[in-house]
Amino acid sequence: MTENELLGELGDILAAQVAHIEEIPPKTAQFATPARRMHAQLTEKLEKQGLSKLYSHQAQAYDAAMSGKDVVVVTGTNSGKTLCYNLPAIQTCLTEPAGRCLYLFPTKALAQDQLKRLEKLTGPEVRVGAYDGDTSQAQRGSIRRLAHIVLTNPDMLHIGILPGHENWAKFLKSLRMIVIDEMHVYRGVFGSHVGNVVRRLLRLCEWHKNRPQIIACSATIGNPNELFHSLTGRNATLIEADGAPSGKRTFIFWNPPETPSGGRLSANVCTSEILGALAEANLRTLAFSRARVSAELVLRYTRKKVEQDQIIPTSKIESYRAGYTPKERREIEGALFRGEILGLSATNALELGVDVGGLDAVILNGYPGTSSSFWQQAGRAGRGTKDGLAIFVAHDDPLEQFFMREPRMLLDARNESVSANPSNPQIVSQHLLCAAHERPIAPSELDRFGMRAIEVAESLDRSGELQFRAGLFFYPSMEPPAPSVNIRNGGGEQVRLYLDGEELGTMERARAMTTAHTGAVYLHRGASFVVQELDLQNMRADVTAKDVDYYTQSIVESSLEVSVDVRSKPIYQDRDETYLSGVTVTDMVTGYRRKSLDGDTVLSNELLDLPPITYDTISVWFDLPEIDYSAMEPRDIGAFHGMEHALMAVAPLICGCDRSDLGSTWFSVFHRTMRPALFVYDKTPGGVGLCETLFDSTTGWLRAALQLLTSCQCTEGCPACLLSSRCESNNEMLDKQATIALIERVMNTPRNA
């Protein structure tokens, strides 16, 4: 379907809101023949599937892998990266029957999908199996003993394999290849944990006198070698020349219409209108939302629309996100794979390469947080040589409205860098406990866990969590610590939500304090529930089913203290003005807003009394130009506050993170300098490298913030450039012109210069 045909399906009203259309022309295939011969059985399997010719990057990856090198492949969505590791893995198992391979996928669904593809390339000589939380106890023993290729995920490796590695001794001794698929997913906290899990695996392999090679595959990112080293501690051969063909890709930037109040119609409502219209036209469409609540709202609105139109049954519309029970997820996945669902509202749980069949269109309900996610989600439609269409629906948010005005800022940002920090002391401390339980740690081994690992180990010894005896660090318990370490987030503890005593879903503790507090509205598969009580002591929240016409948004206030300076640099007047520092942050959920479903109207503000969350992290901060406090005016406050908003809006473009990964605050008088100061900090305890990237890119960061403000035609500041729905102060005391002047002064580039 062309963009004109799609716009015709949407109707004149929806089509009128198109801000930009971008077409990426099709690309022809580039083929190559591997220099190293393949086993006859493997060649035969490829020919039966019509894969007698390999794309150039597949052939290069095969040759590099078969020469024993560690390899990282970075090519586009649906470019056939799977063969880059399947071919050398199968070749290894065919030529060395005792050899073993381990595949790591970020999700169980992706592992199951890749298992089906792998089975088509293997015969009885190469046995394969998935080993994850859904694998029955009866199957686990045979997979452990007999499978040549084991597919799993980092969570299962962390909890189910490494703590009981004695049962995997034969496998670890014979492990020849480790595959890390979707490497770009391992960013932030998750990536920092996974980097330590991989180091624990490699440490046990070395104990068995074995050094498996590693093959990693990633979507296009700006720092693949750096990320590979962060995750593995090794350097790799990079393959990035994409030889795969592609059809024409069309991107539609769609901006919701303005409302009489001056804002824009809810992007959730608009996404549901588009999703419903396309589903009613019998077009299979997947709508991605950043947040769980948004995915649930889109489901509710879309079902309401199709119920009124009576063109298709509401059962053709479903949702998919984390937090559903495994049974629910399997049911939805099955219906989706069978083509029984025409419209699916999902979070990024379906962003990765799971085969969902032929999709006609993808809708991105807001910027997904990173440019790599933007391209991954958009690439789910029109896979292969089929033409693809993606509709980006903007929220009434400064960054997304910036993209509507300057689409090239997003379209040209494919090569963002991905940050992970496996040497984060708080994360390392958890994995040193796990590693010591698996096998006592010699001090000489600690370098693999980062330069500060010896300090962390000694601290754990002093606290009694480790014991240093006979030159080794021992874990003083038979019970493995791994189950208490949640590698998906920094908190580890899970809050369970119950409806009439039956578990409805789960979420981490920090998320529960902001989305499952007393009075919060919890949405689940189109139904709404109100939280009656959040019991943090027992890690549970009790909900009751209730149909309400509002949703809730928490209010979080933060305070900050500088503990130590790491680096500093001048921007103007040869004076240290920008710092990278260690800070202590205290977050307090003070209340929540009840907001209307049909827009962002605040119905009421409610107070909460929850315990504070305090953690140490890394911050980049600006020592701003001094002012005459005796003559300070409201516009001075508006400049400091406005600069905070502008920098936070564009920060995800600079450091390749989700907006929720960063926090900020500002002071009109900071006690250390007795001058104004503005802080942006990493919300992960210990930091994962985001603020280091911002510090190193200060000039570009400031320039992007300035462009955000000056590209908008408003004079006083609006949701498209300066106002933020996350503002603790309800967007009070903001001055756009004073903000522009302050940023220009900091950059020493006034407009009249």
Secondary structure by P-SEA (a helix, b strand, c coil): ccaaaaaaaacaaaaaaccbbbbbbbbbbbbbbbcccccaaaaaaaaaaccccccaaaaaaaaaaaaccbbbbbbccccccccccaaaaaaaaaacccbbbbbbbccaaaaaaaaaaaaaaccccbbbbbbcccccccaaaaaaccccbbbbcccccccccccccccaaaaaaaccccccccccccccaaaaaaaaaaaaaaaaaaaacbbbbbbbbbcccccaaaaaaaaccbbbbbbccccbbbcbbbbbbcccccccccccccaaaaaaaaaaaaaaaccbbbbbbccaaaaaaaaaaaaaaaaaaccccccccccccccccaaaaaaaaaaaaaccccbbbbccccccccccccccccccccccccaaaaaaaaacccccccbbbbbbbbcccaaaaaaaacccccccccbbbbbbbccaaaaaaaaaaaaaaacccccccccccccaaaaaaaaaaaaccbbbcccbbbccccccccccccccccccbbbbbbccccccccccaaaaaccccccbbbbcccbbbbbccccccccbbbbbbbbccbbbbbbbbbbbbbccccbbbbccccccccccccbbbbbbbcbbbbbbcccccccbbbbbbbbbbbbbbbbbbbbccccccccccaaaaaaaaaaaaaaaaacccccccccccccccccccccccccbbbbbbccccccccaaaaaaaaaaaaaaaaaaaaaaccccccccccccccccccccccccaaaaaaaaaaaacccccc
